[in-house]
Amino acid sequence: MSVSGLKKQFHKASQFFSEKISRVERTKLDEEFLELQRRTEVTNKAVEGLLTKCTEYLQPNPAYRMKLGMQNTMSKITGQMGTTGYPQPEGLLGDSMLRYGAELGEDSMFGQALLDIGEAMKLMAEVKGYLDISVKQNFIDPLQLLQEKDLKEITVEQVSQLAVFIEAMLDYHRQSTDILVELDRKLQHRIRISTAFSNYNYKPETEFKTFKVDNQYSQISFHSSASSGPTIFPDHPCCRALYDFVPESGRELGFKEGDIITLTSQVDENWYEGIFQGRSGFFPINYVSVLVPLPY
């Protein structure tokens, strides 16, 4: 074969391989484009679904959502400042508890517990309202804007927005936990007081009986103590007053020397809290002698 023939054959082979490589590259580019298109569509659907479900999570009642949207729209039309917040279920429950607690009155231990829980529920409703606002401003609105950008540019931003959402949730649950821990402390304290009221039934240690002895010479009356054995202390935390204590405020508990006071808690190194004759209050530790100590 001549040299010119070899050149022609080489040129044909080169052209064949070039066309084949070009087809492979086009196929690869087509596959990458299709994958990018698929990811874009899925991402858009994911964002739309997240926005819808997130709104439903924050404001689960559709009727309230519609009513709230109409009220806020009317406020904008009329030029009124501010918007109406979503009625959180914690707040509605708190209102109910506060109402019934107030009706039961201060003399009812159950009523006082309802007031404590109602106030805590109202605080949790406020925290939930802040979560609603924070997620709307820092997650929902920015996420909607990201839909208009190129997918390649927003991967980090999308993850960052999710992190913002989780941080808002974490802050909400931390504050709610703090509220519930304080509420539990109050309720446990009320349980101790209620238990002390139930167990405390103080009776004088000495009772006197009269015996008459008749004989041919005289009639003699003797007064004898009914309890000649050792002193038996109550089975709940209590103390005996060493001195008279005159309260200087409504929160302090007054008593006389020798009185037995039920202990409910130790406030600090100087003060106890206790119950005496149906009243509760604080009194100095150095005014009493402990008969049955508080559990630790």
C-alpha positions as a printed NumPy array, in Angstrom:
array([[  0.   ,   0.   ,   0.   ],
       [  1.285,   3.417,  -0.922],
       [  2.069,   6.148,   1.546],
       [ -0.919,   8.195,   0.382],
       [ -3.175,   5.202,   0.972],
       [ -1.855,   4.807,   4.491],
       [ -2.535,   8.495,   5.16 ],
       [ -6.123,   8.121,   3.98 ],
       [ -6.686,   5.086,   6.198],
       [ -5.168,   6.894,   9.2  ],
       [ -7.375,   9.941,   8.585],
       [-10.505,   7.756,   8.446],
       [ -9.535,   5.985,  11.666],
       [ -8.872,   9.299,  13.423],
       [-12.216,  10.691,  12.283],
       [-14.007,   7.551,  13.474],
       [-12.47 ,   7.709,  16.942],
       [-13.122,  11.459,  17.203],
       [-16.795,  10.985,  16.378],
       [-17.082,   8.119,  18.859],
       [-15.461,  10.126,  21.679],
       [-17.688,  13.09 ,  20.857],
       [-20.789,  10.903,  21.114],
       [-19.598,   9.555,  24.485],
       [-18.964,  13.071,  25.795],
       [-22.366,  14.266,  24.576],
       [-24.008,  11.307,  26.279],
       [-22.151,  12.083,  29.516],
       [-23.164,  15.744,  29.358],
       [-26.755,  14.77 ,  28.648],
       [-26.784,  12.467,  31.684],
       [-25.312,  15.173,  33.933],
       [-27.877,  17.677,  32.699],
       [-30.743,  15.261,  33.281],
       [-29.481,  14.481,  36.796],
       [-29.166,  18.188,  37.565],
       [-32.665,  18.777,  36.232],
       [-34.021,  15.926,  38.366],
       [-32.324,  17.228,  41.505],
       [-33.654,  20.712,  40.835],
       [-37.215,  19.444,  40.518],
       [-36.932,  17.303,  43.666],
       [-35.381,  20.181,  45.591],
       [-38.164,  22.548,  44.56 ],
       [-40.762,  19.996,  45.654],
       [-38.901,  19.456,  48.926],
       [-38.79 ,  23.187,  49.65 ],
       [-42.484,  23.605,  48.855],
       [-43.361,  20.633,  51.049],
       [-41.168,  21.871,  53.895],
       [-42.712,  25.328,  53.799],
       [-46.226,  23.876,  53.94 ],
       [-45.526,  21.35 ,  56.684],
       [-43.493,  23.823,  58.718],
       [-46.392,  26.273,  58.695],
       [-48.773,  23.483,  59.721],
       [-46.397,  22.5  ,  62.528],
       [-46.239,  26.033,  63.91 ],
       [-49.94 ,  26.745,  63.351],
       [-51.743,  23.369,  63.283],
       [-55.339,  24.648,  63.189],
       [-56.282,  25.506,  59.557],
       [-59.336,  27.528,  60.626],
       [-57.211,  29.699,  62.9  ],
       [-54.603,  30.079,  60.138],
       [-57.233,  31.305,  57.688],
       [-58.786,  33.661,  60.241],
       [-55.364,  34.986,  61.213],
       [-54.412,  35.575,  57.584],
       [-57.617,  37.503,  56.924],
       [-57.151,  39.645,  60.038],
       [-53.573,  40.514,  59.132],
       [-54.585,  41.305,  55.538],
       [-57.319,  43.646,  56.756],
       [-54.856,  45.287,  59.13 ],
       [-52.529,  46.033,  56.21 ],
       [-55.386,  47.393,  54.091],
       [-56.632,  49.674,  56.873],
       [-53.104,  50.738,  57.766],
       [-53.188,  49.363,  61.291],
       [-49.835,  48.645,  62.88 ],
       [-48.915,  45.2  ,  64.146],
       [-50.276,  41.742,  63.431],
       [-52.425,  39.288,  65.34 ],
       [-50.555,  36.3  ,  66.753],
       [-51.649,  32.691,  66.416],
       [-53.567,  31.47 ,  69.526],
       [-51.181,  28.849,  70.879],
       [-52.836,  25.775,  72.495],
       [-50.612,  26.215,  75.555],
       [-52.086,  29.666,  76.044],
       [-55.671,  28.428,  75.674],
       [-55.025,  25.68 ,  78.219],
       [-53.356,  28.193,  80.532],
       [-56.345,  30.549,  80.349],
       [-58.679,  27.723,  81.339],
       [-56.527,  26.71 ,  84.303],
       [-56.152,  30.297,  85.497],
       [-59.912,  30.819,  85.337],
       [-60.788,  27.724,  87.363],
       [-57.899,  28.25 ,  89.765],
       [-59.163,  31.756,  90.51 ],
       [-62.699,  30.43 ,  91.051],
       [-61.47 ,  27.836,  93.545],
       [-59.661,  30.551,  95.49 ],
       [-56.488,  30.812,  97.554],
       [-57.763,  28.393, 100.205],
       [-57.815,  25.519,  97.698],
       [-54.522,  23.676,  97.236],
       [-55.834,  22.348,  93.91 ],
       [-56.785,  25.869,  92.863],
       [-53.307,  27.159,  93.698],
       [-51.754,  24.334,  91.664],
       [-53.994,  25.226,  88.717],
       [-52.824,  28.836,  88.951],
       [-49.174,  27.713,  88.949],
       [-49.672,  25.509,  85.891],
       [-51.793,  28.127,  84.121],
       [-49.079,  30.761,  84.505],
       [-46.476,  28.302,  83.202],
       [-48.659,  27.457,  80.2  ],
       [-49.023,  31.162,  79.388],
       [-45.236,  31.545,  79.485],
       [-44.828,  28.55 ,  77.183],
       [-47.359,  30.091,  74.798],
       [-45.236,  33.253,  74.659],
       [-42.124,  31.195,  73.928],
       [-44.031,  29.304,  71.202],
       [-45.091,  32.649,  69.724],
       [-41.45 ,  33.765,  69.579],
       [-40.61 ,  30.476,  67.839],
       [-43.357,  31.173,  65.291],
       [-41.969,  34.629,  64.509],
       [-38.337,  33.496,  64.46 ],
       [-38.952,  30.569,  62.094],
       [-41.056,  32.756,  59.791],
       [-38.39 ,  35.473,  59.536],
       [-35.229,  33.364,  59.608],
       [-36.275,  30.132,  57.887],
       [-39.491,  30.274,  55.855],
       [-38.967,  33.655,  54.156],
       [-35.267,  33.081,  53.259],
       [-36.032,  29.565,  52.023],
       [-38.627,  30.936,  49.636],
       [-36.052,  33.348,  48.204],
       [-33.572,  30.518,  47.644],
       [-35.962,  28.846,  45.198],
       [-35.198,  31.585,  42.681],
       [-31.442,  30.886,  42.657],
       [-29.351,  28.341,  40.766],
       [-29.228,  24.999,  42.573],
       [-25.418,  24.905,  42.453],
       [-25.23 ,  28.203,  44.33 ],
       [-27.547,  27.396,  47.206],
       [-26.531,  23.999,  48.596],
       [-24.687,  25.556,  51.545],
       [-27.417,  28.159,  52.044],
       [-30.113,  25.481,  52.154],
       [-28.289,  23.542,  54.849],
       [-27.638,  26.778,  56.738],
       [-31.351,  27.592,  56.704],
       [-32.131,  24.149,  58.107],
       [-29.571,  24.774,  60.847],
       [-31.3  ,  28.077,  61.69 ],
       [-34.618,  26.229,  61.999],
       [-33.133,  23.63 ,  64.35 ],
       [-31.461,  26.328,  66.462],
       [-34.828,  28.069,  66.877],
       [-36.423,  24.764,  67.883],
       [-33.619,  24.058,  70.336],
       [-34.009,  27.468,  71.955],
       [-37.774,  26.932,  72.261],
       [-37.378,  23.556,  73.944],
       [-34.673,  24.855,  76.294],
       [-36.888,  27.692,  77.481],
       [-39.881,  25.359,  77.768],
       [-37.781,  22.935,  79.81 ],
       [-36.726,  25.722,  82.186],
       [-40.378,  26.727,  82.66 ],
       [-41.481,  23.14 ,  83.309],
       [-38.612,  22.447,  85.727],
       [-39.567,  25.501,  87.795],
       [-43.236,  24.475,  87.632],
       [-42.388,  20.968,  88.833],
       [-40.434,  22.463,  91.751],
       [-43.475,  24.52 ,  92.779],
       [-45.835,  21.561,  92.504],
       [-43.551,  19.285,  94.521],
       [-43.411,  21.985,  97.184],
       [-47.203,  22.168,  97.258],
       [-47.381,  18.38 ,  97.534],
       [-45.095,  18.481, 100.585],
       [-47.258,  21.17 , 102.187],
       [-50.457,  19.259, 101.406],
       [-48.986,  16.053, 102.818],
       [-47.887,  17.881, 105.938],
       [-51.402,  19.264, 106.406],
       [-52.826,  15.754, 106.096],
       [-50.344,  14.14 , 108.481],
       [-50.156,  16.896, 111.034],
       [-52.579,  16.222, 113.852],
       [-50.911,  17.601, 116.913],
       [-52.348,  16.646, 120.277],
       [-51.145,  17.718, 123.736],
       [-48.664,  15.239, 125.112],
       [-50.222,  15.281, 128.557],
       [-53.813,  14.526, 129.399],
       [-55.142,  14.547, 132.939],
       [-57.693,  12.231, 134.49 ],
       [-59.28 ,  12.475, 137.92 ],
       [-59.397,   9.541, 140.311],
       [-61.409,   9.603, 143.555],
       [-60.484,   7.465, 146.531],
       [-63.154,   7.145, 149.215],
       [-62.448,   5.883, 152.66 ],
       [-63.955,   6.29 , 156.011],
       [-61.903,   9.358, 156.743],
       [-61.953,  11.468, 153.638],
       [-62.455,  11.781, 149.954],
       [-59.212,  12.56 , 148.075],
       [-58.914,  13.497, 144.42 ],
       [-55.734,  12.723, 142.452],
       [-54.782,  14.083, 139.001],
       [-52.634,  11.674, 137.028],
       [-50.939,  11.974, 133.648],
       [-52.27 ,   9.571, 131.053],
       [-48.883,   9.306, 129.345],
       [-46.138,   8.391, 131.712],
       [-43.976,   6.695, 129.084],
       [-41.365,   8.293, 126.783],
       [-42.342,  11.149, 124.44 ],
       [-43.372,   9.917, 120.981],
       [-42.569,  12.296, 118.11 ],
       [-44.723,  12.573, 114.974],
       [-43.705,  10.523, 111.939],
       [-43.191,  13.581, 109.729],
       [-40.532,  16.355, 109.763],
       [-41.188,  18.697, 112.681],
       [-39.498,  20.829, 115.318],
       [-40.18 ,  22.304, 118.767],
       [-40.063,  26.065, 119.359],
       [-37.329,  27.102, 121.811],
       [-38.502,  30.702, 122.013],
       [-41.463,  32.838, 121.056],
       [-41.238,  34.168, 117.501],
       [-43.246,  37.209, 116.455],
       [-43.568,  37.488, 112.642],
       [-42.589,  40.8  , 111.063],
       [-44.28 ,  40.13 , 107.713],
       [-47.136,  38.095, 106.297],
       [-44.696,  35.497, 104.951],
       [-43.278,  34.649, 108.391],
       [-44.796,  32.086, 110.775],
       [-45.336,  33.049, 114.401],
       [-45.38 ,  30.633, 117.36 ],
       [-44.839,  30.307, 121.101],
       [-42.186,  28.468, 123.071],
       [-42.964,  24.758, 123.157],
       [-45.13 ,  24.715, 120.039],
       [-44.609,  21.849, 117.585],
       [-44.176,  23.085, 113.995],
       [-44.33 ,  20.883, 110.911],
       [-41.298,  21.36 , 108.638],
       [-41.856,  21.546, 104.884],
       [-38.49 ,  22.795, 103.587],
       [-35.238,  24.526, 104.48 ],
       [-34.975,  27.823, 102.617],
       [-31.31 ,  28.455, 103.421],
       [-28.867,  28.093, 106.31 ],
       [-30.878,  30.523, 108.451],
       [-34.551,  29.869, 107.68 ],
       [-37.048,  27.006, 107.676],
       [-40.477,  26.924, 106.087],
       [-43.208,  25.173, 108.012],
       [-46.846,  24.865, 109.041],
       [-48.454,  25.609, 112.388],
       [-52.171,  25.699, 113.182],
       [-53.129,  25.721, 109.503],
       [-50.758,  28.56 , 108.596],
       [-47.55 ,  28.283, 106.59 ],
       [-44.56 ,  30.601, 106.593],
       [-40.872,  31.106, 107.31 ],
       [-39.106,  31.183, 110.685],
       [-35.494,  31.273, 111.953],
       [-33.661,  27.989, 112.358],
       [-32.072,  29.049, 115.664],
       [-35.524,  29.487, 117.251],
       [-36.37 ,  25.776, 117.095],
       [-35.047,  22.341, 117.937],
       [-35.576,  19.694, 115.264],
       [-37.473,  16.612, 116.398],
       [-37.793,  14.814, 113.041],
       [-35.419,  16.135, 110.348],
       [-36.331,  16.885, 106.755],
       [-35.428,  14.174, 104.215],
       [-32.379,  14.93 , 102.104]])
